[in-house]
Amino acid sequence: MAADETSIKVSTAARDRLAQLAAEHGTTIRSLVEDLAQDTPTQAEYAERAELARAELASALGHAPSPEAEAKAQVLLEGLGAATHGPQAAA
């Protein structure tokens, strides 16, 4: 094992599911986990992005969005996320 590598212990069921997901995506478990770690924002990164978005909206609109508008946008974005993370369409 290289100096910059480590191992992660998971249940056999989790390993098998990761293997299935990796196979379906044409990759390895290692790449799948590394991509997840690299591409998934932390809570601090989400907060930073939200603050940048608020500032951008305030600049464009002349005022910050209300908490109600933010809540509606959050529901919309969550719905879009659910729609895009569903089963892959057949090619």
Summary of the structure (lengths in Angstrom):
residues: 91
radius of gyration: 18.9
end to end distance: 38.8
largest distance: 55.0
contacts: 150
relative contact order: 0.05
helix: 67%
strand: 0%
